[in-house]
Amino acid sequence: MIRLENVTKAFDDTVAIDDVSTVFEGGRTHVLLGSSGCGKSTLLRLILGLIAADDGVVRIDGQVMEPPTRRALLEKMGYVVQEGGLFPHLTAYGNVSLAAESRAWSEERIRARVDELSALVGFDDDILRLVPTELSGGQRQRVSLMRSLMLDPPILLLDEPLGSLDPLVRADLQLQLRDIFSPLGKTVVLVTHDIREAAIFGHTITLMTEGRIVQRGSFADLSTKPASPFVIAFLNAQRPTEDMRGLV
């Protein structure tokens, strides 16, 4: 479980997170939804301990995220960034296995885990031999997902993981990743600005604006019981206009 208690974070005179308290329950997929600059990626960075809160507390399974505990808490988390963030000089296999190699896993154990993850994302050995520049955008994201899962962490954090992909590849990979997440039983927190993506992934959707949480619930809750005019406006902004409907 991830818990934020009255967390505030400012950069100079800009308040990025404004007194946020929320819980991401274990074993479920959560979506942080909102426009660019709303604070959702900053919230993810606070959970990871990449930045420190000015006020408030971030707890991972009851333990406060702070410098003395960060190393141990990071062992519980996998992290996927936009465009994958792969090391360009390593093959797909090398990127996936790097964390295990740093922990002195045996070659047999590494191979077995990579094979397991390859089956999960639908890869074969030919793809694993390629370097990132030889992979498609969707393939790079799958490699990044494999890398984040290599040590089998209970928590998976994804920051706009499909944001750079073209719409057709993105739509296909959304469904594939949803099916991958379902049987894993991990606590997943995914950042996106895309309503369709939120609806596909999120057991719970947390909609943010100006560093605050506006509404939290299922997609049906946001659609049928909007908590404020902002929620209605945000949902309507990504719906086809009447003019666009007339073109199909």
Secondary structure, DSSP 8 states (H G I E B T S, - for coil): -EEEEEEEEEETTEEEEEEEEEEE-TTSEEEEE--TTSSHHHHHHHHHTSS--SEEEEEETTEE-SHHHHHHHHTTEEEE-TT----TTS-HHHHHHHHHHHTT--HHHHHHHHHHHHHHHT--HHHHTS-GGGS-HHHHHHHHHHHHHTT--SEEEEESTTTTS-HHHHHHHHHHHHHHHTTT--EEEEEES-HHHHHHH-SEEEEEETTEEEEEE-HHHHHHS-SSHHHHHHHHHTS--HHHHTT-
